[in-house]
């Protein structure tokens, strides 16, 4: 373990050693991102031959993150039903490329429909397990998880760590907010973002707006990649905000690539609305739901009910010594909640 990783980890664990209150250090989990990563990579089958990798992989991944980071609270955020609906009103092609076209687990499924049904069934069952734990769940219809997490990162008063492999969250990194990538096993601080991308987190959103996002089917300025962008705007590496509006204004009437930016300005302003996690568009009634969860943390650890579900699903040795695992992983959250 290198020195930078150890220093970050020690800093993140301060709240574990001396928790001031439940929201001293909150772990926010991008839950569908975490589940799908587990579903694809963890090839567990129960004795009946049912794929359970998404379920067991998610529980173990979140458990590992809790023990690694030592948060005082965990909030698990899933995309709500029709989560992309509102953004598609703004840009109809948003995530139009997100159709599953291949099977991830050929050993477990004969066709795409079987796999899709298993994903849904495992997520529904997973929520039943999570309801036995001292963690909070947020699922809001027509709202994506990243918007809810963006709101939470701003609303929470102290330390926040976001568990996700999604680079969009790097725009939220600050002296208070850290991103943990479980694939890279890396904490993204301001320094780490600058070192890897050559961009300050303060300007990460601006760079994303210009480059677009192929995974979400959001176009960027044609002919401009990350290296060209940094060459054109070297100040993006600094901690002074450069807005997309400033860049568009400076590009007006200019030739070549700057002119391309100005001519693409309408789409760039749409990109900002799609990508901005600092100023998310969440209806007032849904904000009230989020605030209710923030103000009323769950503190129940229902070992017997969790074990009952575990036995019903024949999960076997997927999680060795379940009662000890539950106590070692989640009891700290329960203790902090009761203070």
N, C-alpha and C positions, 0 to 999 in steps of 0.2 A: 504494500500500500504506500503510494508516494506521499510526500509531505503535504502537498496542496490538498489532496483528498482527505488526509487525516485532519488537517486544520479545519476544513469545511465541516467534516463530520463532527468534530469536537464542538464547534460553534453551534451546529444544529442541535446537539444533544444537551445544551445548557438547560433548555426548558425541561428536559426529562429529569435532570438532577435536582433542580429547584423550581418546580412549576409554580408560577404566581397565581394563575387561574386557568380555566379550561381552554381559553383562546390564546394562551401564551405562545403556542407553536402548533399550528394546524396543518395537518397533511391533507391536501386535496387530491383525490384520485380521479383521473380521467378514466372512468370505469369501463366504457365500451372499448376504448383503446387497449386497456389492460386485459379485458376478457378475450378479445379477438386475438391478441398476441399469444395468450395461453392456449386458446382453442387450436391454433395452427401448429404450435410448437410442442405441446404436451399431449402425447399419444396414449393416454390412459384409457383402458377399457375395464368396466366392472365384470364380474363373473358371468353376467348375462350377455356380455358382448356389446354393451352400450358405451358409446364414447362419453367420457366424463372429464376430459382434459381441460375444457374451458372452465368448468366448475372448480376442480381441484387446483388447477394452475392459478386461477385468480386468487383463491383463498391463500395459497402459499406465497404468491407474489406480494400481496398486500401485507401478509404477516411478516414477510422478510423486510419490507420497507419500514414497518412499524418498529421492528427490533433494531434495524440499522439507524434510523433517524431519531427515534424516541420522541414522537410528538405527544402533545397533551390532548389532542383531539383528532379524529379522522372524519372527514366528510367525503362520501362516495357519490360522485355525480355521474348520472347516466343521461344520454340523449333522450329527450321526451318523444312520445309518439308524434310522427310528422315533424321532427326537429328542424328540418331544413325548409319547412313550408314558408316561413316569413322571409327568409333570404331568397327564396325562389321568386317571391313576388317582386323583389328588387332586381334579380338577375335570373331569368328562367333557366339558363344553362348551368346554374350552380349545382355541382355534384352530379351532373347528368351522366358522368362516366362511372358512377359507383354501383354498377350492376355486377353481381357475382357471375363470372363466366367460366369458372373452373372449380373443381372440387379440391379442397385443401387436404382431406384425409381419405384417400382412396381405400385404405384398409378398413375403414368403418362405414363408408357410405357407397351406395351403388349409383346415386345420381345427385344432382344439385338440390332437388327438392328435399330429399332426405337430410342433407347437410343443413339446409336453411332451417328446417323444422327443429333439428337438434340444437342449433344455435339459440333459437327462440326458447325452447324448452329448458335448456341449461341456464339461460339468463333468468327465467321465471323462478326456477328452483334456487338459483344462487341468491336471489332476493330474499327467499324464505330463510336461508342460512344467515344472511347479513342481519336480518331482523332479530336474531338471537344474540347479537353482539353489541357492545357499547360504542357503536359507530352511527353516524347519521347518513340518511339517504336523501338525495334530491333528484327527482325526475319530474320535469315540467313539460307538458305537451307543447309542441311547436317551438321549443327552445332547445338549442344545442348545448351540450355539456360545456363547450369552451366558453360560451357566453356566460353561463352560470359561474364557472370558475373565474372568469375575468371579473365578474361582479364581486365574488367572494374575496378574491385577492386584494381588491381595493377596500372592501368593507371591514375586513378583519384588522384588528388593531396592531398586532405584533408580527411575529415570524410566521411565514407561510412557505411550505414546500409543496410543489406540484409534481405528482407522479405521472409521467406521460412520456411517450416517444415523439409526440407531435411538436415540431419546431415552432409552430405558431405561438406557443406559450413563452418563447424566449423574449418577446416584446414586453413581458411583464416583469422580467428580472430586474431587481433593484437591491439595495442594501437590506431589504426586508423580505424579498421574495426570491426563492431559489427553485430551479427545476431539477428534478432527478430523472435521468434516463436509465431505465432498468436494462436496456439492451447494451448501452455503452458503459453502464455502471459508473456514471459520471454525474457530478453535481455541476449545474450551470449557474455560476455567479457572473457578475459583470465582467470580471477578468477572463473567465473561461469562454464567454461568448465572443469577446474581442479576439482572443487568441485563435479560436476555431474559424470564425467567420469574417474577421476584420471589420466588424460592425459593432457599434455600441448598442446595447439593448434599448437605449433611448430612441435610436433610429432604426431598430429592427423592423418595426411596422412599415416605415417609409420604404425600406429596401424591399420588403415583401410586396407592397403595393405595386412597385415598379416591375418586379420580376414575375408577378403572378404566382399561381399555385396549380401545377398540373394535376395534383391529386384531387383538387376540388373543382377542376375544370374552369379555373379563373385565369384569363389571359394576362400576360405581361406585355411590356413594350417589345416589339419584335426587334431582334438583333442586339439586345442588351442582356448580358449575363452578369454574374456576380463580379468577375474580374473587371469587366468594362465599367460597371457601375461604380466600383471603388475608385477606379482611375478617374472617372468623371466627377465624382463627389468624394474626395478623400476625407472631408470633414465628417462623413458618416461614422467614422471610427471614434469621434469625440463624443463627449457626454452632453453637448448642447443640441437641443432638438432642431432638426431640419424637417419641416412639414412637407407633405406632398403639394400643398398649395403654394409654398415658396418655390419649390422646384418647377411647378407648372408656370408660375409667373416669370421666373428667370428664363424659361425656355421659349417664351412667346417671341415670335419673329426671328428665331435663331435657325441656322441651317442644320442639315444632317441629323444626327441622333437627338440633339436637343429639340429640333423641330419635330421629330417623331414623337417625343414625349408630349409636346404641346398638342399635337394633332390627336393624341390618344387620351386627352385629358378627361373626356366624359367617362370612359371606362375606368380610368385611374381613380376617379372620385367614387365610382361604384365599388371598386376594389376596396377602398378605404372603409366603406360602410360594411362590407362583407367581412373584413379581416380585423377591424379595430376591436381589441379586447379591453381597452381602457374605457371606452364609452359605449357600452353594449346597449342594445335596444330591447329592453325587457319590459313588458306591460306592468303597470302599477300593481295589479292584483297578484301577479307572479312575484314581484319584488316582496310583497307582503308575505308570501309563502316562504321565500328564502329567509327573510328576517325572522320569521317564526322559528325556523330551524336553528338559526344562529343563536337565538335567545333561549332555546329550550333543548339543550344537548341531551342525548339519550345516554343513560348510564347502566342499562341492564346487561348483565352477562348471563345468559340462560344456557348453562352447560348441558343440562338434561335435554332440553329441546333440540339443541344443536346435535347432540349425540344420537337422538332419535332419528333425525333427518339423515344423519350420516349412515346409520345402520339400515334404514329403509332403502337408501340408494346403493348399498353394498360397496362402499368406497374402500373398504379393507384397509390396506397399509398405505394408501395414498398420502395420508397425513399420519405419521407414526405417533403413538401416545397422544391421542386427541385431547384428553382432559388437561394434560401437562402443557401441551401446545397452546390451548386456549388460555390457560392461566398465565403462562409466561409471556404471551403475546398481547393479550387484551386486558389483563387485570389492572395494569398501570392506568389505562384509560378510565376504567371504572373508579379507581381510587381517586384520581384527579377530579373526576366529575362530582364525587361526593364531598370534596373539600369546600 
